[in-house]
Amino acid sequence: MLNRFKGLQLNFLHGLLVVVFLVGIACVEWVINLTTSQYQQLKNNRATTELVGIRSQMEQLFGEASRAAFAFSSYFSVQPVTEPVNTRLLAVSILKESPVVKRVSVWRNQDLLFAYPITPTMTLWTSQAPKQYDLSSPAAQLFENYQVSSPRLVENGGLALDVTLPIYTRHFTFSGFYWGSVRLLVDISEIMRRVREGSAADYELALSRASVEKLGEEVFLGNPDILNTADATTELDVFNETWQVHARAKHMNQEVQGMGWLRFFGYAGVIVLAAVIALLSRSYRALHQQARTDVLTGLLNRRALTQRFKALALRNDTPLEVIYIDLNKFKPINDHYGHAVGDRFLMHVASILNTYVNAKEAGRIGGDEFVVLRPLKSSEVGNTDSVRAIVDHLREHPFVFEKGELTIHASVGRAEFPAEGRSLEELLHVADERMYEDKNKDV
């Protein structure tokens, strides 16, 4: 029963080792995931806060372009017939106050009336003529009539869009009727450059707008990958359109690298803890083994022999023989060659007995006294040939050492279970008496 309990303890330690290892890994990954999630949430919150400032700066820059368009539209609504020099002065003033506006043009119906500045590559700056507006429209609907083109490349390699606003003149000659339109070329790349130099210095930005062709958002400025990996996204009202601004922290990967160290030290801790439990299990197994075996020979001790006998005897009263072995002339070996050689002699005898029977069924119960348990077949019951066989087996394997070899002489006694006893002590008593009978024959 005690042996079974100790076996359960060993199994418990083994199970605990597996549980600690698996739970430890799960805990490390849980901590890493929790830390990463909290860090990501913190990063997203910070990115959202920063993106509010980015959007405000972009709306301010687009607002300057909107006010410039309104100023030009208002000027021509009052003075549809004006001197070119005055128009040019107004355009210079607008471009100076709003550096994101790169060109101003005025259209009379669909004919280009004025443009500033004029460059050799003006065709790159000027897209097709604006559409024809309604001949009359309430002044309150003026800002609802913005025309915004798709972003396109211009002569400086940047990205820009055309913003067109109608001119409904209040001049007595054309009062209340559509006169023409004012168009501004707004440099989106310039806006993004200014934003990146300001509040968006630590972020990668991308702009997207609704695309009918792609049935979703289409990134027209910035890295398209940011669309799916953005830390924050917000809407941006650009004239009469709604765009999306996506922001992703530039140093995200460097900050998350700390999770690798956390995983390393976490796994190292789990391995150390598992190693400690493994050492405890190994130590417990060694102590358990020492409690069951003879320290010198490694054979079973008396206590372990008793447990082994009970285990064998419980197998439906299987017949057993208990062989008691006492070495002859062992004391002169100790006296003549020393105890070191004597110990080696005993260890040699133990190894020979292990070749004769199972190692779990041979034991040492005294200085030079050994016991062998051997299950019997029905045909072997009452047969004493095993006594002579084990004596011969020992003699056939002499102890060889530096000073020669020593033949193993032994006196042997035998008893059978259950015919001659029901316990190991009873059987050892019978076998001991027969062993002495055998020893006295040799005297």
N, C-alpha and C positions, 0 to 999 in steps of 0.2 A: 504493500500500500504506500509505504514511504517512497519507495523507488518510483512508483507511478506518479506520486505528487511532485517529486523532483523533475520527472520528465515533463509534467505539465508546466512547471516553472520555466524549464528551458524553452518549451514551445511558446510560452507567453513572451519570453524575452525576444525570441525570433520574430513573433508576430508584432511585438512592440517596435522592433527595429524597422520592419517594413512600414508600419503605420506612421512612425515618426518621419521616415524618409519621404513617404508620399504626402503626408499632411504638411511637412516642412516645405516641400516644393510648392504645394498648393498655396500655402500662406505667403511664401515669397512672391509668387506670381500675383496673388491677391493684393498684396501691399504695393507691388509695382503698378498693377492696373489701377488701383485706387489713387496712387500718387500721380500717375500719368493723367488720369481722368481729372483730378483736381487741378493739376497744372494746366491741362488743356482748357478747363473751364475758366481758370484765372486768366489764361492767355486770351481766350475768346472775349472775356469781359473787358480786358484792357484794350483789345483790338476794336471792340465795339465802341468804347469810349473815344479812342483815337480816331475812329472812322467818322464819328460825329463832327469832329473838328475838320477832318479832311473834306467831308461833304460841305461844310459851311464855307471853307475856303474856295472850293470849286463853284459853289452856287454864287459866291461873291464875284468870281471872275466871269462866269457866264452872265451874271446880272449886269456887269459893266457892258458887255456886248449887247445885252437886251436894251439897256438904257441908251446906248449909242444908236441902235436901230430906231428906237422911238424918237430920239432927238432929230435924226435925219428925216424921219417920216413927218414929224411935227413941223419942221422947217419948210418942207416942200408943200405941206398941206396949206400953209399960210401964203407961201410965195412960190407957186408952181413955176413962175417965170422969173428966173434970177440970173445974175451974172455968174459965169463959170469961175471967176476968181473968188467970189464969195463962197461958192460950193467947195472949192478947193481948200480955202481957209478953214471951213467947218470940218472937212474930212481930216486935215492935218491935226486939228485940235482933238478930234475924236480918237485918232490913232495914238496920239500922245497920251491921252488920259486912259485909254484902254489898250495896253500893249498886246493883248491876245487877239485883237482885231487886226488883220493883216491887209485887208482891202475893203474899200467902200465903193459901191457902184449904184447908179440911179438908172432906172429903166422907165422909159415912157411907153406904156403898154408893154410890148415885147421887144422894143428896140433899145439898145444900150445908149444912154444919153451922156453918162459921166462915169469915170472910173479913176480911182486914185489908190495907190500909185500905179503908174503904167510901167511895165517891164517888158523886155524882149520875149519872155516866156509867159506872157499874159494868158495864153490859151490854157496853161496848166492851172491858172488861178481862177479862171472863169468857166463855170459849167454852163449848161444850156440855159436858155432864157426862161425866166419865171413864168408860171402859168398865169392865165388871165383870171383876175378876180371878178366878183360881182360888180356890176356898174354902180351900185349903191349899197351902203352898209352902215348901220348905226355905229357911232364912234365908240360905244361901250364894247363892241365886239372886235375892236382893233387887235387886241392881244391874242384873241382866239384864232387869228388869221395868219399866224406865223407859218411859214413853210420852212421845214428843216430837211436838208438833203442828207443822203447817206454819207458817212465819213469817206474821204477820198484823199489820195496822195497829192501833194502840191510841190511846187518847184524846189523848195528847200528840203525835200525828203520827208517832211512831217505829214501829219494827218490833220485834215481840216474839214469843216463842213460849211455849207452855205446857209445863211439865215436870211429869209426874205420876209419883209413886212410891207403890206400895201399902203399906198398913199391915197387917202380920200380927202380931196382938197376942200377947204372952206373959202377959197377965193370966189368972188361973186360970179366970175365967169363960168366956173366949173363946180359951183357949190353943191356938196353932198354926193358928188359922183367920183368914181374911180378914175384916178389920174395916171397912176403908174406904181412903181414899187422901189424900195430901197433894199439892197442886198449887201450883207456883210460876210466876209470870209473870216470865220473864227478858227484860230489855230488850236486844235485840241492838244497837240503835242506840247505846245508852249504852256498850256494850262497844267498839264501833267508834270512838266519840268518844274514849274513853280511850286506845285504841291509837294513833289518829292523833295525839294530843297527845304521845305518847311515842315509841317506836321507829319508828313509821311516818310521821313527819312529812314525809319526803321522797318518799313513795310514794302512789300511788292504789291503793286496795284494792277488791276485789270478792269476795263470797262466793257460792258456788254449791253446789248439792246435786243428787243424782241425781233425774231427772224421768222417770217412766214415760211421761207424755204426750208429752214431747219426745224421748224415746229418747236421752237424753244429759244433760249438765250444764245446769242452769237457774240463771242468776244471779238471786238474789233480793235482793241488796243491793249497790249500787255500779253503775258504768257497765258495761253488757253488752259493750262493745267491748274491755274489758280482758281478757276471756276469751281472745281470739285474739291479743292484742298484749302479753301479760304477759311481764315479764322473769324472773319466777320464780313457781312454783306449788307448793304443798305441801298435804298432807292434814291435816285438823284433826278430831280425835275429839271429838264433842259428844254427851255422854251415850252413847246406844247407836247413834248415827249417825256417818257420816263425811262431812265437808264438804270443799270445796276452797277454799283461800285463794289469790287471785291478786294479785300486786303488780306495778305498773309505775311506773318512775321518773317523777317529775313534770317534771324538767328535761331529759329525753332529747332533745327537738328542739333546744333551745338548744345543747347540747353537740355535736350532730352537725352543726350549721351550719358548724363549722370545716372540714368536708369540702368545702364550697362554695369556700372560699378555697384549699384544697389543689388542687382541680380547676382553679381560675382560674389559679393560678401554674404548675401543671403544664402546662396547655394553652399558657400564655404562653411557657414555656420551649421547648415543642415548636415553636411558631410561630417563635420567635426562631432556633432551630437550623435549621428548614426555610428561613427567610429567608436565613440565612448560606450554606446550601448553594445556594440559588437565586442569590444574588449571586456565589458562586464559579462556578456554572455559566454565569451571564451573562458574568462576566469572562473565563472560559475561552473562551466562544463569541466574545467580542469580540477576544481575542488571536488566536484561530484565524482569525477573519475578517481581522484586520490582517495576519496572516502570508500570507494568500492574495490580498489586494487592494492596489491602489495607494492610498496614504494620501490623495492629493489628489483623485483622480477617482472612487475606489470601484470602478474596473474591475479585472479580474484582473491580477495581476503575472505576470512571466515564469514563475515556478515553478508558479503555479496554471494558467497557460495550457498548460504542458507536461502537467500532470496531466489537464486537460480534453481535450487532444488525444489522449492515450492512451486515455481513456475512450471518446471518439467513434470512434477508429480500431479499437478492439477489437470494435466492433459488426459483425462479419463483413466487415471491411475495407470499410466504407462509404466511398464517395468523399467527399473533403473538399476545400475550397479554403481556402488560407491567404492572406489579403489583408494586405499590408504597407502602412501609411499613414504618410506623412511630411508634416507640415504645412509649407507654404511661407510665407515671410515672417513667421515667428513671432517671430524675434529683434527685428525693428523694433518689434513690438507691445510687447515687454518694455522696449525702450529708450525708446520714445516715451511710453507710458502708465504704465509701472511694472510691477513684478512682480505686484502685487495684481491688476491688470487681466489680466495674462498668465495668472495662475492661474485666474481666472474664465473666461477664454477656453478654457483646456484643459478645465475642468469642463463648459463648454457643449458642446464637441466630444464629450466622453464621453457626455453625455445624448443627443446626436443619434445616436451609434453604437448606443446601447441601444435606440433606436427602430427601428433598421435590422435588428438581430439580437438574439438572446436575450442578456440581460445576462451570462449565464454563458459566453458565447462571444466576448466583446470584452475586450481588455486593453490595457494601456499598458506598453511595455517600455523606454521612454526618455523624454527630456525632452519631445519633440514627436512621438514615434513610437508608433503604435498598431497593433494586430494584431486581425484579425477571423477567427474560424473559422466556416465555414458548411458544413453537410452538403449534398451535391449529389444531385439526382435523376439517374437515368441519362441523361435527355435534356439535362442541363446540363453533362455532362462535356465538357471542351474548349471550352466557351463562355466567352468573356472579357467578356461584357456586364456582369457584376457589377462590374467595375472602373469602367466609365463610370457605372453606376448609383449606386455609392457616392460617386463624385466629385460627381455632380449632386445627390445627397441632401444632402451637406454644404453645397454652395453655396446650396441652396434654404432653408437655415436659418441665416441670418447671426447673428452675435453682436451683440446690442443692449445698449448700456450708456449711461451718463450723457452721454458725449461723442459719441454717434452709433451707428453700427453698422459691424461689420467682417465682410466676406465671408470664408468659410472656403475657402482654397485648399490643395489637397493633391496630392502625387504618390503614385501607387498602383502596387504591383506584386503579382502573383498567382502562386501555385504550387499544383499539385494533388497530393493524396495519393490513391492510391499511385504514380501514374505518374511523378512527379518527385521522389519522396523518401519514405523510410519513417519518418523522425523529424521532429520539429518543427524542429530545428536545420537539417537539410538543406533543408526547405521554406522556412524563413525566409531562408536564404542565396540560394536561387533567387529568391524574391519580392523580396529586397532589391536584387538586381542589376536586376531589371525595374523596380523603383521608381526607381532612379537613371536608367535609360534614359528613363523617363517624365519625370523631373525635368529631364534635359538637353534634352528636346524643348521645354520651356517657356523655356529660357534664350535 
